Amino acid sequence: MTSFSQRNEFSMAARVLGALFYYAPDSAEATPLVHALTTEGWQKQWPLAQTLLTPLVATFQAECDESLSEAWQRLFVGPWALPSPPWGSVWLDRESVLFGDSTLALRQWMRDNGIQFEMQQNEPEDHFGSLLLLAAWLAENDRHTECEQLLAWHLLPWSSRFLEVFIENANHPFYQALGELARQTLASWQSQLLIPVAVKPLFR
């Protein structure tokens, strides 16, 4: 991934964002990351300009009547309709369904490139968080071309709209800040890509 200045910084950011969008905040994977982002100093290690990160520091630390676990349940699990579903096919498929054509295209791309990525939950592979975790894995294993293809073809075409709606409907300071951190970080990645981002129609 020669377009990214520091592979380790990219991998770190992708893993942190991926885990926080994919795992519950009280899980073993996410708990230390939640603690880090609600503690002063994390922004100095994040690969973005400090002027972009400074406003998020206080938002991550802001108190809220709703617990983080309750917010996670509302945003990612249900039982009510999710305000911003984290699966790509919901945004890319005309019928806004899970396991849509875009999911099948992602699966075919993974097969073509010999990529096996086990989902820990029974859900489609095009979850925003799991795609970020996959991007980190590809970068860490020197699969730079596949990493850029994953971003340009299967994540960035819909992630901006997903994050826009997510931020609008998060209604919890931690997840509002997380959504904004993801939006700024992915925008930075997109500016450094060597291949153009696919233009796909969105249906939400």
MODELLER restraints for C-alpha pairs under 7 A, 6 or more apart:
rsr = mdl.restraints
at = mdl.atoms
rsr.add(forms.Gaussian(group=physical.xy_distance, feature=features.Distance(at['CA:1:A'], at['CA:144:A']), mean=4.13, stdev=0.5))
rsr.add(forms.Gaussian(group=physical.xy_distance, feature=features.Distance(at['CA:1:A'], at['CA:145:A']), mean=6.54, stdev=0.5))
rsr.add(forms.Gaussian(group=physical.xy_distance, feature=features.Distance(at['CA:3:A'], at['CA:192:A']), mean=5.42, stdev=0.5))
rsr.add(forms.Gaussian(group=physical.xy_distance, feature=features.Distance(at['CA:3:A'], at['CA:193:A']), mean=5.87, stdev=0.5))
rsr.add(forms.Gaussian(group=physical.xy_distance, feature=features.Distance(at['CA:3:A'], at['CA:194:A']), mean=6.13, stdev=0.5))
rsr.add(forms.Gaussian(group=physical.xy_distance, feature=features.Distance(at['CA:4:A'], at['CA:192:A']), mean=6.15, stdev=0.5))
rsr.add(forms.Gaussian(group=physical.xy_distance, feature=features.Distance(at['CA:7:A'], at['CA:139:A']), mean=6.71, stdev=0.5))
rsr.add(forms.Gaussian(group=physical.xy_distance, feature=features.Distance(at['CA:9:A'], at['CA:47:A']), mean=6.21, stdev=0.5))
rsr.add(forms.Gaussian(group=physical.xy_distance, feature=features.Distance(at['CA:11:A'], at['CA:136:A']), mean=4.51, stdev=0.5))
rsr.add(forms.Gaussian(group=physical.xy_distance, feature=features.Distance(at['CA:11:A'], at['CA:139:A']), mean=6.38, stdev=0.5))
rsr.add(forms.Gaussian(group=physical.xy_distance, feature=features.Distance(at['CA:11:A'], at['CA:140:A']), mean=6.73, stdev=0.5))
rsr.add(forms.Gaussian(group=physical.xy_distance, feature=features.Distance(at['CA:14:A'], at['CA:132:A']), mean=5.22, stdev=0.5))
rsr.add(forms.Gaussian(group=physical.xy_distance, feature=features.Distance(at['CA:14:A'], at['CA:133:A']), mean=6.18, stdev=0.5))
rsr.add(forms.Gaussian(group=physical.xy_distance, feature=features.Distance(at['CA:14:A'], at['CA:135:A']), mean=6.87, stdev=0.5))
rsr.add(forms.Gaussian(group=physical.xy_distance, feature=features.Distance(at['CA:14:A'], at['CA:136:A']), mean=5.47, stdev=0.5))
rsr.add(forms.Gaussian(group=physical.xy_distance, feature=features.Distance(at['CA:15:A'], at['CA:132:A']), mean=6.57, stdev=0.5))
rsr.add(forms.Gaussian(group=physical.xy_distance, feature=features.Distance(at['CA:15:A'], at['CA:133:A']), mean=5.28, stdev=0.5))
rsr.add(forms.Gaussian(group=physical.xy_distance, feature=features.Distance(at['CA:15:A'], at['CA:136:A']), mean=5.90, stdev=0.5))
rsr.add(forms.Gaussian(group=physical.xy_distance, feature=features.Distance(at['CA:16:A'], at['CA:33:A']), mean=6.82, stdev=0.5))
rsr.add(forms.Gaussian(group=physical.xy_distance, feature=features.Distance(at['CA:17:A'], at['CA:129:A']), mean=6.90, stdev=0.5))
rsr.add(forms.Gaussian(group=physical.xy_distance, feature=features.Distance(at['CA:17:A'], at['CA:182:A']), mean=6.66, stdev=0.5))
rsr.add(forms.Gaussian(group=physical.xy_distance, feature=features.Distance(at['CA:18:A'], at['CA:129:A']), mean=3.92, stdev=0.5))
rsr.add(forms.Gaussian(group=physical.xy_distance, feature=features.Distance(at['CA:18:A'], at['CA:130:A']), mean=5.98, stdev=0.5))
rsr.add(forms.Gaussian(group=physical.xy_distance, feature=features.Distance(at['CA:18:A'], at['CA:132:A']), mean=4.78, stdev=0.5))
rsr.add(forms.Gaussian(group=physical.xy_distance, feature=features.Distance(at['CA:18:A'], at['CA:133:A']), mean=5.10, stdev=0.5))
rsr.add(forms.Gaussian(group=physical.xy_distance, feature=features.Distance(at['CA:19:A'], at['CA:29:A']), mean=6.61, stdev=0.5))
rsr.add(forms.Gaussian(group=physical.xy_distance, feature=features.Distance(at['CA:19:A'], at['CA:30:A']), mean=6.01, stdev=0.5))
rsr.add(forms.Gaussian(group=physical.xy_distance, feature=features.Distance(at['CA:19:A'], at['CA:129:A']), mean=6.24, stdev=0.5))
rsr.add(forms.Gaussian(group=physical.xy_distance, feature=features.Distance(at['CA:20:A'], at['CA:30:A']), mean=5.67, stdev=0.5))
rsr.add(forms.Gaussian(group=physical.xy_distance, feature=features.Distance(at['CA:21:A'], at['CA:129:A']), mean=4.83, stdev=0.5))
rsr.add(forms.Gaussian(group=physical.xy_distance, feature=features.Distance(at['CA:22:A'], at['CA:129:A']), mean=4.61, stdev=0.5))
rsr.add(forms.Gaussian(group=physical.xy_distance, feature=features.Distance(at['CA:22:A'], at['CA:130:A']), mean=6.32, stdev=0.5))
rsr.add(forms.Gaussian(group=physical.xy_distance, feature=features.Distance(at['CA:23:A'], at['CA:29:A']), mean=6.77, stdev=0.5))
rsr.add(forms.Gaussian(group=physical.xy_distance, feature=features.Distance(at['CA:23:A'], at['CA:30:A']), mean=6.10, stdev=0.5))
rsr.add(forms.Gaussian(group=physical.xy_distance, feature=features.Distance(at['CA:24:A'], at['CA:30:A']), mean=6.60, stdev=0.5))
rsr.add(forms.Gaussian(group=physical.xy_distance, feature=features.Distance(at['CA:24:A'], at['CA:72:A']), mean=6.51, stdev=0.5))
rsr.add(forms.Gaussian(group=physical.xy_distance, feature=features.Distance(at['CA:25:A'], at['CA:31:A']), mean=5.58, stdev=0.5))
rsr.add(forms.Gaussian(group=physical.xy_distance, feature=features.Distance(at['CA:25:A'], at['CA:34:A']), mean=6.75, stdev=0.5))
rsr.add(forms.Gaussian(group=physical.xy_distance, feature=features.Distance(at['CA:25:A'], at['CA:68:A']), mean=6.79, stdev=0.5))
rsr.add(forms.Gaussian(group=physical.xy_distance, feature=features.Distance(at['CA:25:A'], at['CA:69:A']), mean=6.21, stdev=0.5))
rsr.add(forms.Gaussian(group=physical.xy_distance, feature=features.Distance(at['CA:26:A'], at['CA:69:A']), mean=7.00, stdev=0.5))
rsr.add(forms.Gaussian(group=physical.xy_distance, feature=features.Distance(at['CA:36:A'], at['CA:42:A']), mean=6.33, stdev=0.5))
rsr.add(forms.Gaussian(group=physical.xy_distance, feature=features.Distance(at['CA:37:A'], at['CA:60:A']), mean=6.45, stdev=0.5))
rsr.add(forms.Gaussian(group=physical.xy_distance, feature=features.Distance(at['CA:38:A'], at['CA:60:A']), mean=5.43, stdev=0.5))
rsr.add(forms.Gaussian(group=physical.xy_distance, feature=features.Distance(at['CA:38:A'], at['CA:61:A']), mean=4.93, stdev=0.5))
rsr.add(forms.Gaussian(group=physical.xy_distance, feature=features.Distance(at['CA:43:A'], at['CA:50:A']), mean=6.99, stdev=0.5))
rsr.add(forms.Gaussian(group=physical.xy_distance, feature=features.Distance(at['CA:43:A'], at['CA:53:A']), mean=6.18, stdev=0.5))
rsr.add(forms.Gaussian(group=physical.xy_distance, feature=features.Distance(at['CA:56:A'], at['CA:177:A']), mean=5.64, stdev=0.5))
rsr.add(forms.Gaussian(group=physical.xy_distance, feature=features.Distance(at['CA:59:A'], at['CA:173:A']), mean=5.49, stdev=0.5))
rsr.add(forms.Gaussian(group=physical.xy_distance, feature=features.Distance(at['CA:59:A'], at['CA:174:A']), mean=6.43, stdev=0.5))
rsr.add(forms.Gaussian(group=physical.xy_distance, feature=features.Distance(at['CA:59:A'], at['CA:177:A']), mean=5.93, stdev=0.5))
rsr.add(forms.Gaussian(group=physical.xy_distance, feature=features.Distance(at['CA:60:A'], at['CA:173:A']), mean=6.06, stdev=0.5))
rsr.add(forms.Gaussian(group=physical.xy_distance, feature=features.Distance(at['CA:60:A'], at['CA:174:A']), mean=4.59, stdev=0.5))
rsr.add(forms.Gaussian(group=physical.xy_distance, feature=features.Distance(at['CA:60:A'], at['CA:177:A']), mean=5.80, stdev=0.5))
rsr.add(forms.Gaussian(group=physical.xy_distance, feature=features.Distance(at['CA:62:A'], at['CA:173:A']), mean=6.13, stdev=0.5))
rsr.add(forms.Gaussian(group=physical.xy_distance, feature=features.Distance(at['CA:64:A'], at['CA:172:A']), mean=6.64, stdev=0.5))
rsr.add(forms.Gaussian(group=physical.xy_distance, feature=features.Distance(at['CA:71:A'], at['CA:172:A']), mean=6.78, stdev=0.5))
rsr.add(forms.Gaussian(group=physical.xy_distance, feature=features.Distance(at['CA:74:A'], at['CA:82:A']), mean=6.86, stdev=0.5))
rsr.add(forms.Gaussian(group=physical.xy_distance, feature=features.Distance(at['CA:75:A'], at['CA:82:A']), mean=5.61, stdev=0.5))
rsr.add(forms.Gaussian(group=physical.xy_distance, feature=features.Distance(at['CA:75:A'], at['CA:83:A']), mean=6.50, stdev=0.5))
rsr.add(forms.Gaussian(group=physical.xy_distance, feature=features.Distance(at['CA:76:A'], at['CA:82:A']), mean=6.42, stdev=0.5))
rsr.add(forms.Gaussian(group=physical.xy_distance, feature=features.Distance(at['CA:83:A'], at['CA:166:A']), mean=6.96, stdev=0.5))
rsr.add(forms.Gaussian(group=physical.xy_distance, feature=features.Distance(at['CA:83:A'], at['CA:169:A']), mean=6.26, stdev=0.5))
rsr.add(forms.Gaussian(group=physical.xy_distance, feature=features.Distance(at['CA:84:A'], at['CA:162:A']), mean=6.24, stdev=0.5))
rsr.add(forms.Gaussian(group=physical.xy_distance, feature=features.Distance(at['CA:84:A'], at['CA:165:A']), mean=5.83, stdev=0.5))
rsr.add(forms.Gaussian(group=physical.xy_distance, feature=features.Distance(at['CA:84:A'], at['CA:166:A']), mean=5.12, stdev=0.5))
rsr.add(forms.Gaussian(group=physical.xy_distance, feature=features.Distance(at['CA:86:A'], at['CA:127:A']), mean=5.41, stdev=0.5))
rsr.add(forms.Gaussian(group=physical.xy_distance, feature=features.Distance(at['CA:86:A'], at['CA:128:A']), mean=5.32, stdev=0.5))
rsr.add(forms.Gaussian(group=physical.xy_distance, feature=features.Distance(at['CA:87:A'], at['CA:126:A']), mean=5.30, stdev=0.5))
rsr.add(forms.Gaussian(group=physical.xy_distance, feature=features.Distance(at['CA:87:A'], at['CA:127:A']), mean=4.36, stdev=0.5))
rsr.add(forms.Gaussian(group=physical.xy_distance, feature=features.Distance(at['CA:87:A'], at['CA:128:A']), mean=6.06, stdev=0.5))
rsr.add(forms.Gaussian(group=physical.xy_distance, feature=features.Distance(at['CA:88:A'], at['CA:126:A']), mean=5.38, stdev=0.5))
rsr.add(forms.Gaussian(group=physical.xy_distance, feature=features.Distance(at['CA:88:A'], at['CA:127:A']), mean=6.47, stdev=0.5))
rsr.add(forms.Gaussian(group=physical.xy_distance, feature=features.Distance(at['CA:88:A'], at['CA:158:A']), mean=6.56, stdev=0.5))
rsr.add(forms.Gaussian(group=physical.xy_distance, feature=features.Distance(at['CA:89:A'], at['CA:96:A']), mean=6.44, stdev=0.5))
rsr.add(forms.Gaussian(group=physical.xy_distance, feature=features.Distance(at['CA:89:A'], at['CA:97:A']), mean=6.24, stdev=0.5))
rsr.add(forms.Gaussian(group=physical.xy_distance, feature=features.Distance(at['CA:89:A'], at['CA:98:A']), mean=5.77, stdev=0.5))
rsr.add(forms.Gaussian(group=physical.xy_distance, feature=features.Distance(at['CA:89:A'], at['CA:99:A']), mean=6.49, stdev=0.5))
rsr.add(forms.Gaussian(group=physical.xy_distance, feature=features.Distance(at['CA:89:A'], at['CA:100:A']), mean=5.23, stdev=0.5))
rsr.add(forms.Gaussian(group=physical.xy_distance, feature=features.Distance(at['CA:89:A'], at['CA:102:A']), mean=5.53, stdev=0.5))
rsr.add(forms.Gaussian(group=physical.xy_distance, feature=features.Distance(at['CA:89:A'], at['CA:103:A']), mean=6.03, stdev=0.5))
rsr.add(forms.Gaussian(group=physical.xy_distance, feature=features.Distance(at['CA:90:A'], at['CA:96:A']), mean=4.04, stdev=0.5))
rsr.add(forms.Gaussian(group=physical.xy_distance, feature=features.Distance(at['CA:90:A'], at['CA:97:A']), mean=5.12, stdev=0.5))
rsr.add(forms.Gaussian(group=physical.xy_distance, feature=features.Distance(at['CA:90:A'], at['CA:98:A']), mean=5.99, stdev=0.5))
rsr.add(forms.Gaussian(group=physical.xy_distance, feature=features.Distance(at['CA:91:A'], at['CA:158:A']), mean=6.59, stdev=0.5))
rsr.add(forms.Gaussian(group=physical.xy_distance, feature=features.Distance(at['CA:91:A'], at['CA:202:A']), mean=5.47, stdev=0.5))
rsr.add(forms.Gaussian(group=physical.xy_distance, feature=features.Distance(at['CA:91:A'], at['CA:203:A']), mean=5.47, stdev=0.5))
rsr.add(forms.Gaussian(group=physical.xy_distance, feature=features.Distance(at['CA:91:A'], at['CA:204:A']), mean=5.50, stdev=0.5))
rsr.add(forms.Gaussian(group=physical.xy_distance, feature=features.Distance(at['CA:92:A'], at['CA:102:A']), mean=6.68, stdev=0.5))
rsr.add(forms.Gaussian(group=physical.xy_distance, feature=features.Distance(at['CA:92:A'], at['CA:201:A']), mean=6.50, stdev=0.5))
rsr.add(forms.Gaussian(group=physical.xy_distance, feature=features.Distance(at['CA:92:A'], at['CA:202:A']), mean=5.06, stdev=0.5))
rsr.add(forms.Gaussian(group=physical.xy_distance, feature=features.Distance(at['CA:92:A'], at['CA:203:A']), mean=6.05, stdev=0.5))
rsr.add(forms.Gaussian(group=physical.xy_distance, feature=features.Distance(at['CA:93:A'], at['CA:100:A']), mean=5.97, stdev=0.5))
rsr.add(forms.Gaussian(group=physical.xy_distance, feature=features.Distance(at['CA:93:A'], at['CA:101:A']), mean=6.78, stdev=0.5))
rsr.add(forms.Gaussian(group=physical.xy_distance, feature=features.Distance(at['CA:93:A'], at['CA:203:A']), mean=6.66, stdev=0.5))
rsr.add(forms.Gaussian(group=physical.xy_distance, feature=features.Distance(at['CA:94:A'], at['CA:203:A']), mean=5.69, stdev=0.5))
rsr.add(forms.Gaussian(group=physical.xy_distance, feature=features.Distance(at['CA:96:A'], at['CA:203:A']), mean=7.00, stdev=0.5))
rsr.add(forms.Gaussian(group=physical.xy_distance, feature=features.Distance(at['CA:98:A'], at['CA:124:A']), mean=6.93, stdev=0.5))
rsr.add(forms.Gaussian(group=physical.xy_distance, feature=features.Distance(at['CA:99:A'], at['CA:124:A']), mean=5.97, stdev=0.5))
rsr.add(forms.Gaussian(group=physical.xy_distance, feature=features.Distance(at['CA:103:A'], at['CA:125:A']), mean=6.92, stdev=0.5))
rsr.add(forms.Gaussian(group=physical.xy_distance, feature=features.Distance(at['CA:103:A'], at['CA:126:A']), mean=6.04, stdev=0.5))
rsr.add(forms.Gaussian(group=physical.xy_distance, feature=features.Distance(at['CA:106:A'], at['CA:154:A']), mean=6.66, stdev=0.5))
rsr.add(forms.Gaussian(group=physical.xy_distance, feature=features.Distance(at['CA:110:A'], at['CA:116:A']), mean=6.97, stdev=0.5))
rsr.add(forms.Gaussian(group=physical.xy_distance, feature=features.Distance(at['CA:119:A'], at['CA:125:A']), mean=6.84, stdev=0.5))
rsr.add(forms.Gaussian(group=physical.xy_distance, feature=features.Distance(at['CA:135:A'], at['CA:147:A']), mean=5.43, stdev=0.5))
rsr.add(forms.Gaussian(group=physical.xy_distance, feature=features.Distance(at['CA:135:A'], at['CA:150:A']), mean=6.98, stdev=0.5))
rsr.add(forms.Gaussian(group=physical.xy_distance, feature=features.Distance(at['CA:138:A'], at['CA:144:A']), mean=6.72, stdev=0.5))
rsr.add(forms.Gaussian(group=physical.xy_distance, feature=features.Distance(at['CA:138:A'], at['CA:146:A']), mean=6.97, stdev=0.5))
rsr.add(forms.Gaussian(group=physical.xy_distance, feature=features.Distance(at['CA:138:A'], at['CA:147:A']), mean=5.53, stdev=0.5))
rsr.add(forms.Gaussian(group=physical.xy_distance, feature=features.Distance(at['CA:139:A'], at['CA:147:A']), mean=6.25, stdev=0.5))
rsr.add(forms.Gaussian(group=physical.xy_distance, feature=features.Distance(at['CA:148:A'], at['CA:193:A']), mean=6.76, stdev=0.5))
rsr.add(forms.Gaussian(group=physical.xy_distance, feature=features.Distance(at['CA:152:A'], at['CA:196:A']), mean=6.49, stdev=0.5))
rsr.add(forms.Gaussian(group=physical.xy_distance, feature=features.Distance(at['CA:152:A'], at['CA:197:A']), mean=4.25, stdev=0.5))
rsr.add(forms.Gaussian(group=physical.xy_distance, feature=features.Distance(at['CA:152:A'], at['CA:198:A']), mean=5.94, stdev=0.5))
rsr.add(forms.Gaussian(group=physical.xy_distance, feature=features.Distance(at['CA:153:A'], at['CA:197:A']), mean=6.24, stdev=0.5))
rsr.add(forms.Gaussian(group=physical.xy_distance, feature=features.Distance(at['CA:153:A'], at['CA:198:A']), mean=5.34, stdev=0.5))
rsr.add(forms.Gaussian(group=physical.xy_distance, feature=features.Distance(at['CA:156:A'], at['CA:197:A']), mean=6.76, stdev=0.5))
rsr.add(forms.Gaussian(group=physical.xy_distance, feature=features.Distance(at['CA:157:A'], at['CA:197:A']), mean=6.53, stdev=0.5))
rsr.add(forms.Gaussian(group=physical.xy_distance, feature=features.Distance(at['CA:157:A'], at['CA:198:A']), mean=5.96, stdev=0.5))
rsr.add(forms.Gaussian(group=physical.xy_distance, feature=features.Distance(at['CA:157:A'], at['CA:199:A']), mean=6.12, stdev=0.5))
rsr.add(forms.Gaussian(group=physical.xy_distance, feature=features.Distance(at['CA:157:A'], at['CA:200:A']), mean=6.14, stdev=0.5))
rsr.add(forms.Gaussian(group=physical.xy_distance, feature=features.Distance(at['CA:160:A'], at['CA:183:A']), mean=6.70, stdev=0.5))
rsr.add(forms.Gaussian(group=physical.xy_distance, feature=features.Distance(at['CA:163:A'], at['CA:179:A']), mean=5.90, stdev=0.5))
rsr.add(forms.Gaussian(group=physical.xy_distance, feature=features.Distance(at['CA:163:A'], at['CA:183:A']), mean=6.37, stdev=0.5))
rsr.add(forms.Gaussian(group=physical.xy_distance, feature=features.Distance(at['CA:166:A'], at['CA:179:A']), mean=6.65, stdev=0.5))
rsr.add(forms.Gaussian(group=physical.xy_distance, feature=features.Distance(at['CA:167:A'], at['CA:176:A']), mean=5.06, stdev=0.5))
rsr.add(forms.Gaussian(group=physical.xy_distance, feature=features.Distance(at['CA:167:A'], at['CA:179:A']), mean=5.49, stdev=0.5))
rsr.add(forms.Gaussian(group=physical.xy_distance, feature=features.Distance(at['CA:167:A'], at['CA:180:A']), mean=6.83, stdev=0.5))
rsr.add(forms.Gaussian(group=physical.xy_distance, feature=features.Distance(at['CA:170:A'], at['CA:176:A']), mean=5.56, stdev=0.5))
